Every structure is written in structure tokens, then in C-alpha cells.
Amino acid sequence: MSASHPTAILGALLPIFLLIALGYGLRRGDFPGAAFWPYAERLTYYLLLPALLVNELVHAELTAFAVGPLAVVVAGMLGGMSALLYGLKPLLGLSGAVFGSLYQGTIRFNTYVGLAAAAALFQNAGATVAAIVIAIMIPLVNVLCVAVLTHAQGGLGLRGLLASLARNPLIVACVLGAGLNLSGLACRSAWTER
């Protein structure tokens, strides 16, 4: 059955959305308690998702894909969306902080759902392409969002912007995973074999 078949798409996406619904239901039911959720979110953001990104990028066959043209398309898409949003800003009459929130909500993407769906629909090749796209998008989206939000708040300056980006665990994971992959060190290690 083709990955574009509606049943395959539903089979790939339904478990993801059921898991989201389960988390929402548990949170609404205050189980296992309000104190749990902030720690779970921090664990996911600072450790689990970065580890997943490093793992996917370490194993990605980067030479098997046209990464350069893919990066151009991703950067062009983000640049086009940014230009559209800035073009609409005067018409919307939004203040700096409100526009910053709108901007961030518009260009950010759901890494968890995207990676899980790509892996479920297209197996290892899908996970690899998704990891490459994520490795390109995460730094670009974070640079754009931090720049827009800091500009809206009066600006951090270049040093503050770079420091903020260097502390982002998703950017660090993308750089680390791609660096290990390109260095060849991880590929020679037995523990990285799938």
C-alpha cells in the first residue's frame, strides 16, 4: 500500500494524535499531578527530543540526498513567509510583542508530529529526510524567531542573540548530530548501527 493512500496516512497519524489526546486528557484530569507536567516538558525539550535529533542525524545518509537544494527550498519558504508576515504587519496594526507572537506561531512547526509521521509513512528514508529538513529548519526558525522577538522587545544585540541561539538544545543537537555524521566518527562506531 502506498504511503499516500488515505489508510496509510490515517494509520501513521492516528497514533500520534491519540497520544496527544491522551496527554491532554491526563493533564486535564490532573494526573499524575500538576507538578509532573513542567518537568516532563523540560525533559522532552532539553533531553529526549535533542537525543532523537542527534540519533537521526548521526544515522542519516546525507550524501544520498540533495541537501543543498533542500536547504534552499526550506530557507526560501521561511523567507517568503517572513516577508508575507512583515508585509501584513501594517495592515494588521499589531504591536511589536503581539506581532512577535504571531510571527512565532506562524513559522514554528511541530517537530514531534512531523518526525513521527515521516517515519511511520516512509520508514527509515522518511525519518532521514525529516531529520535533514528539521536540522535545516530548527536553526533557521530559531534565528528568525529570536531576532523578531528580541527586536520587538528592543533587541538583545548581536551578542545576546548569539548567546540565546547557542543555548538552544535543539540547535545544539542538530549541530552535534550533523557534525558527528560528517566527521565519520559515529559511522565507524559499533553502537551507532541500526
Salt bridges, closest charged atoms under 4 A:
GLU56 OE1 - ARG194 NH2 3.15
